[in-house]
Amino acid sequence: MKIRHLRADDYKRMRWKNGGGWTTELYSHPAPDGSEGFSWRVSIAEIESDGAFSTFPQCDRWIALLDGIGMRLEFDAAPPAVLDQRLHFVPFSGEWKAHGYLIDGPVRDFNLIARRDLWHCEVRHRPLVGSMLFAASTADLWFIHLAAGSARIEHHGELPPMSAGDSLLLETDNKPGSVVIDGGGELVVIKLTAL
């Protein structure tokens, strides 16, 4: 299993074209045909004002509050959703027109966007208390974000400890194997299986 440790220097922070916030791209997985765009992307958004979300045709999306009081999401094709619980994920379709309304001041949120024709995704918030095992046999890729706390990757002494805000990309390479993360804090765990 290939392990990539991602830290702040590996991320890419970009101002929105409409000036309403910032996106920090944690990781963008390339499209399989080499075309522009991505097949899945993980990011953190800093939202400073109410505004419309970009649409992403052929994609599914997951969003959760990281910091702040919260935000109300209104959709053209579904009932509204309120993000007011930390790391409680709300899924929605990338085709839907969505508009975000801040409840009381700016927020930071965690986002996954993935092409539904290429990936099956499971997104979870998990407490890290001691050790957690990630097996190569159960997914093609794992993306793990340490939202709070600290951790280390067992039996990989060459890898530095993880600090809050760090991420891991685990690629199975079609070989058996597993990775154990040990520590204390909060994880966002994304399991991606190729279709």
N, C-alpha and C positions, 0 to 999 in steps of 0.2 A: 504494500500500500504506500503510495506517495503522499507525503505530508508537506504542505506549504503553510508556513506561519506568516500571516499578514498583520502588519502593524500600521500605525498612522502614516508613516512615510510611504507605504504602499498604496494608500487610498488616494482618490482623486476628488477634490472639492470644486464644485462649479456653481456659479451664480445662475439663478433662473433667468430666462429671457424676459419674463414679466416683472422681475425685480422683487417678487414676493417671498423669496426664500433662497435656500442653498440646498444642494444635494451633494453628499459625500458618497461616492461610489466605492463600496468595499471590494466588490469583485464583479466583473462582467465576463461571462463565458461566451466565446465566439460562436457565431452561427456556423453550422456544419458545412455549408457550401462555400464558406469564405466570403460571403456577402457582408455588406455593412450591417450594423446592428448586433444584437446579441441573441443567444438562445435562452439565457436566464441571467438575471442581474440582481445583486443585493446592494441596497443603499440605505443611508440614513438621511432623512430630510429635516431641515430646519425651516419651519413654516412661520413666517412673520406676519402674514395678513391673510384674510379670507381670499379665496380664489378658486378657479377651475383647475382640475387635474388634467394632465395630458392623457389622451387615449392611446391604447396599445392594442391594435387589432391582433387577433389570434393568440392573445396572451391571457393568462390568469394572474391575478394579483392578490397579495396578502399585505396587510398593513396593521401596525400595532403602535400604541403610544409608548414612547421611551421616557420623555420628560415633559413636564408642563401639566396644566389643569385638564386639557383635553380639546377635542374637536368633534364637531358634528359633520358627518358625511351625508350628502343628499345625492341620490342617483336618479337618472331618468327612467330606469328600468327595474327598480327594486325599492323596497322601503328604506328609509334612512337608517344609518348606524351611528352610534356614539362611541368614540374612542375616549374613554375616561378611566380605564383600568390598565395599569402598566403591563405591557407585553401580553395583552389579550388580543389575539389576531382576528381580524375581520377579512374574509375572502370576498373578492368581487371580480367581475369580468372586465378585462381590459377594454372591451368595446363600449362599456357603459360610460355615459357622460356623468362625471362626478364633480361635485363642488364642496369644498371644505370651508366650514365656519368655525373659527376659533371661539372657545367658550370663555376664556379669560386669559388673554396673553399668548405669546408664542409657544410653540410646542416643537419637540423633536420626535420623529417617528421612524420606525424600522420598516423597510419595504422589501418584498420579493416580487419580481415580475418574471414569468416563465412562459415560453411558448407551449401551449397545451398539446400541440401535435408532436412535440419532441420529448417532453418530460412529464412524469408523474411526480408531484411534490407533496411532501408532508412537512408542515411547519409547526413547531412546538416551542413553548417556553418551559424550561426545566430548571429546578433548583439543582445546584451542584453541591452535594454534601459527601465528600469522600471521593470514591472512584466511579467512573462511568465508562462503559465499553462501547466502542463503535466497530462493528464487524463488516468486513469487506463483502461477505456473502449476502448482506441484506440490502445493499444499495450500490449504485454505480458511483455516486458522489455523496459526500457529506460536507455541508458548510456549517461551521460551528462558530458562533460569535459569543464572546465572553462579555455580557452586558454589565456585570458587576463582579467584584471579587478578584481572586487570583487563582492560578492553576499551573500545573506542569504536565508535560506529556511523558508518561512513564516509559522507561527503557529506551529513551531517545535523549541521552545526555547532551548531544550536540545541539539540541534545540533549546533556546532560552525559555525561561518561565513566561507564562502568559499574564498580561496585565489587563485590567478592565479596558474594553475597547478593541482588544486584539481578536483576530479570527483565525480559524484553521480551515483549509481546504484539503479534504481527504479524497484521493482518487484511487480506486481499487485496482486499476490496470489489469483486470481479469485474473488476479492472483489472490489466493487465500491470504488472510491476515486480519489484524485488528489493531486498534489504537485505544489505549486507556488514558483518560484525562483524570487527574486527581487534583482536588482543591476544594474551594468553597466560594460560592457566589451564585450567579444566575447565568444560564445559557439560553441562547436562541439556537435551536437545532433544526437544520433543514436537511431532509433526506430526499435525494433526487434519483429517480430511476428512469433510465432512458427507455423510450417507447419504440 
